Amino acid sequence: MAVGHAQNHQGKRIDSIIDHQNQIKDSIEAFFYKPKSIKHIRSIWQQKIDGKVEKQDKKELDILEIVEKKMNLYLLIVVILAVRGVIISDFMSRNPTYDNRATLSTNIISTLIFRSSLHCASHCTRNDECKSIMFNMDTHSCQLLSVHMSDTGPQTYTGWLYYEKKFDCSIWHQRLGHWYILDTNERTFNDSRSFCASLSPPSYVIEVNSQAENDWLTELTLSHCGMDTFFWLNGYDTDNSGTFTWIKSQTPTNYTNWYTAQPNDNLGTGSEKCIASGTGYFEGWHDMPCSWTFPVVCERDL
C-alpha cells in the first residue's frame, strides 16, 4: 500500500512538472507570438510591484520574470564583451602579419596561462616593459614580449595570435636601459634642456651612444609618431673645434651618425655649436645654431 502510494505521488509529481513545462511553453508562445501592447505589459509589472496580480495575468508575469532574468544575463554578457573590446581595441591591436611567428627567447618577458586573450592583454597593459603578446588559442599560453615584432621569420608555431600595444607618443617609453619621452613643441636648445630638467623625474636631452639607440630615436620619432623633422641631441662644441661632448655624461661623442659633410660650421666658425638629428630625407646628425628651434626627446636613466 505504501509503495503504491509513493508511486502514485511520484506520478503526480511528474505530471505536475510536465504540466508546468507546458504552461511555460504556452506562456512563451502567448507572449512572443501574440501581439501585446506596451501598456498591457507595463500594467502587469505594476501589478507585480503592488502585489496584486490577476489570475489571467499570472502566466504572463511568470514568463516576464524569466525574460527579465535572461535579459539581465544577456546584458552582463554584452558588458563583458564590450569591456573586452575596449581593452583590446583601445590599448592593443591585432596584427596578423606576425601570427604563429617565433621570436628570440630574450624578447620573452614571461609565459603564463590565461583563459583568454583578454586576460593576456590586460596583464601586458599593466607591465611597462611589455610591448606585445602572443596568445595561443589552443593551449591558452600567453607570452609577454618586450618588443614589437619587426621581422617576418618563418611561421614555426601554430595557434598563436599576435597583439601589440598601440603606441602613445605622449608618454615615457622604456628602451635600452633608459626612459624616453617625445615632446613635439619646438624650442631652442637651452630651452629644451630646461624643459627636460623640469620633468618629474628630471631628465636630459637625449644622448645617442650606439647604433641601437640611434635606430630607436628614428623609430620613436618617425616610425611611431610620424615626425619627419630635426630633434635636439645633448652634444655641444665647447671649443669651436668641430668635436662635440655630451653635456650630461661629460664624455666625447664616440658614436656618431653625421650626415654627409657634417659637421661643417656652415654659418661661420663657432656658429653651429649644437647637434640636431634629422629623420626622413635628412636622416643623420647636423651641427646647428643653438638658437634654432626643434622638438626634443628627453632621456632619463632607469
Residue, then its C-alpha position, 0 to 999 in steps of 0.5 A: m500500500a505504501v509503495g503504491h502510494a509513493q508511486n502514485h505521488q511520484g506520478k503526480r509529481i511528474d505530471s505536475i512538472i510536465d504540466h508546468q513545462n507546458q504552461i511555460k511553453d504556452s506562456i512563451e508562445a502567448f507572449f512572443y507570438k501574440p501581439k501585446s501592447i506596451k501598456h498591457i505589459r507595463s500594467i502587469w509589472q505594476q501589478k507585480i510591484d503592488g502585489k496584486v496580480e490577476k489570475q489571467d495575468k499570472k502566466e504572463l508575469d511568470i514568463l516576464e520574470i524569466v525574460e527579465k532574468k535572461m535579459n539581465l544575463y544577456l546584458l552582463i554578457v554584452v558588458i563583458l564583451a564590450v569591456r573586452g573590446v575596449i581593452i583590446s581595441d583601445f590599448m592593443s591591436r591585432n596584427p596578423t602579419y606576425d601570427n604563429r611567428a617565433t621570436l628570440s627567447t630574450n624578447i620573452i618577458s614571461t609565459l603564463i596561462f590565461r583563459s583568454s586573450l583578454h586576460c593576456a592583454s590586460h596583464c601586458t597593459r599593466n607591465d611597462e616593459c611589455k610591448s606585445i603578446m602572443f596568445n595561443m588559442d589552443t593551449h591558452s599560453c600567453q607570452l609577454l614580449s618586450v618588443h614589437m615584432s619587426d621581422t617576418g621569420p618563418q611561421t614555426y608555431t601554430g595557434w598563436l595570435y599576435y597583439e601589440k600595444k598601440f603606441d602613445c607618443s605622449i608618454w615615457h617609453q622604456r628602451l635600452g636601459h633608459w626612459y624616453i619621452l617625445d615632446t613635439n613643441e619646438r624650442t631652442f636648445n637651452d630651452s629644451r634642456s630646461f624643459c627636460a630638467s623640469l620633468s618629474p623625474p628630471s631628465y636630459v636631452i637625449e644622448v645617442n651612444s650606439q647604433a641601437e639607440n640611434d635606430w630607436l630615436t628614428e623609430l620613436t620619432l618617425s616610425h611611431c609618431g610620424m615626425d619627419t623633422f630635426f630633434w635636439l641631441n645633448g652634444y655641444d662644441t665647447d671649443n669651436s673645434g668641430t668635436f662635440t661632448w655630451i653635456k650630461s655624461q661629460t664624455p666625447t661623442n664616440y658614436t656618431n651618425w653625421y650626415t654627409a659633410q657634417p659637421n661643417d660650421n656652415l654659418g661661420t666658425g663657432s656658429e653651429k655649436c649644437i647637434a640636431s638629428g634629422t629623420g626622413y630625407f635628412e636622416g643623420w646628425h647636423d651641427m646647428p645654431c643653438s638658437w634654432t628651434f626643434p622638438v626634443v626627446c628627453e632621456r632619463d636613466l632607469 
